[in-house]
Amino acid sequence: MKKLFFSSSGVVLLAMLPLTAFAYPIDVQKELNGLKIDYTTYASDYDLGSITLNNYGETAAECAVVFRNGPESPKTRRINLDAGKSADLSAKFNRKIIKLYISMTCKPK
């Protein structure tokens, strides 16, 4: 009976492998110009990268986020981020992401 238990748990473990197979490194370069902005990155899918911006300051910010994936053209997302707010930005690419480069530039509004 114990062998059956370990065997079935092994099947469950193998079934979960494809869910984590698309993890890739994400490199972020930021220019915040004195603003209190934090970020969290996500490897959302094999061809989709995401970032969450959090404005912890008391000043609204204008941010431009550029997603780069190898030879594909960069994807730029612009957002006005009010004080105390957060926003999710993402970019979908035509190819599988090997390493995602994100450049984030924010300035006071």
Wavefront OBJ file of the C-alpha trace (Angstrom):
o trace
v 0.000 0.000 0.000
v 2.872 2.397 0.707
v 4.301 1.840 -2.770
v 0.987 2.865 -4.298
v 0.957 6.049 -2.199
v 4.442 7.093 -3.289
v 3.694 6.204 -6.887
v 0.580 8.371 -7.033
v 2.337 11.289 -5.327
v 5.097 11.006 -7.938
v 2.485 11.327 -10.688
v 1.101 14.463 -9.048
v 4.605 15.910 -8.799
v 5.287 15.195 -12.479
v 1.967 16.757 -13.462
v 3.020 20.021 -11.787
v 6.316 20.318 -13.706
v 4.968 22.050 -16.846
v 3.477 24.803 -14.685
v 6.911 25.970 -13.573
v 8.889 25.214 -16.727
v 8.526 28.731 -18.186
v 10.403 30.580 -15.424
v 13.079 32.880 -16.863
v 15.387 35.527 -15.372
v 14.211 39.131 -15.354
v 16.678 42.034 -15.251
v 15.290 45.439 -14.190
v 17.018 48.789 -14.666
v 15.293 51.673 -12.935
v 15.532 55.444 -12.962
v 13.173 56.725 -10.282
v 14.270 60.392 -9.986
v 13.751 60.458 -6.210
v 10.272 58.903 -6.273
v 9.273 56.196 -3.791
v 8.281 53.530 -6.312
v 8.731 49.803 -5.798
v 8.156 46.971 -8.251
v 7.548 43.232 -8.433
v 8.228 41.231 -11.601
v 6.483 38.074 -12.794
v 7.311 35.405 -15.369
v 3.624 35.101 -16.269
v 3.948 32.763 -19.254
v 6.621 31.560 -21.668
v 6.015 34.605 -23.911
v 4.494 37.081 -21.430
v 6.296 39.269 -18.886
v 4.629 41.386 -16.203
v 5.554 43.989 -13.624
v 3.579 45.595 -10.798
v 4.469 49.178 -9.882
v 3.650 50.557 -6.412
v 3.836 54.294 -5.699
v 4.520 54.658 -1.962
v 5.260 58.378 -2.192
v 3.029 61.428 -1.902
v 3.653 62.566 -5.483
v 1.993 61.258 -8.636
v 4.388 59.822 -11.212
v 4.599 59.372 -14.973
v 6.302 56.070 -15.745
v 7.527 54.446 -18.940
v 8.360 50.740 -18.832
v 10.198 49.097 -21.741
v 10.140 45.297 -22.078
v 12.927 43.723 -24.193
v 13.239 40.107 -25.293
v 16.273 39.461 -27.465
v 15.948 40.479 -31.118
v 12.238 41.368 -30.966
v 11.216 45.008 -31.011
v 10.879 46.536 -27.517
v 7.396 46.963 -26.064
v 6.805 50.270 -24.245
v 4.047 50.796 -21.693
v 3.309 54.247 -20.223
v 1.259 54.947 -17.122
v 0.340 57.808 -14.795
v 0.613 56.419 -11.276
v -1.139 58.418 -8.551
v 0.300 58.589 -5.038
v -0.488 55.478 -2.993
v -1.660 53.491 -6.027
v -0.343 50.461 -7.894
v -0.601 49.246 -11.477
v 0.099 46.071 -13.437
v 1.844 46.259 -16.817
v 2.613 43.399 -19.186
v 4.003 42.642 -22.627
v 3.429 39.627 -24.852
v 6.114 38.568 -27.312
v 6.105 36.398 -30.446
v 8.963 34.219 -29.214
v 9.709 32.330 -26.030
v 11.401 34.563 -23.447
v 14.899 33.388 -22.514
v 15.763 36.467 -20.424
v 13.535 39.507 -20.030
v 15.050 42.985 -19.739
v 12.864 45.722 -18.253
v 13.812 49.420 -18.185
v 11.677 51.570 -15.908
v 11.833 55.384 -15.931
v 9.602 57.439 -13.642
v 9.420 61.189 -13.098
v 7.188 63.382 -10.933
v 3.959 64.459 -12.585
l 1 2 3 4 5 6 7 8 9 10 11 12 13 14 15 16 17 18 19 20 21 22 23 24 25 26 27 28 29 30 31 32 33 34 35 36 37 38 39 40 41 42 43 44 45 46 47 48 49 50 51 52 53 54 55 56 57 58 59 60 61 62 63 64 65 66 67 68 69 70 71 72 73 74 75 76 77 78 79 80 81 82 83 84 85 86 87 88 89 90 91 92 93 94 95 96 97 98 99 100 101 102 103 104 105 106 107 108 109
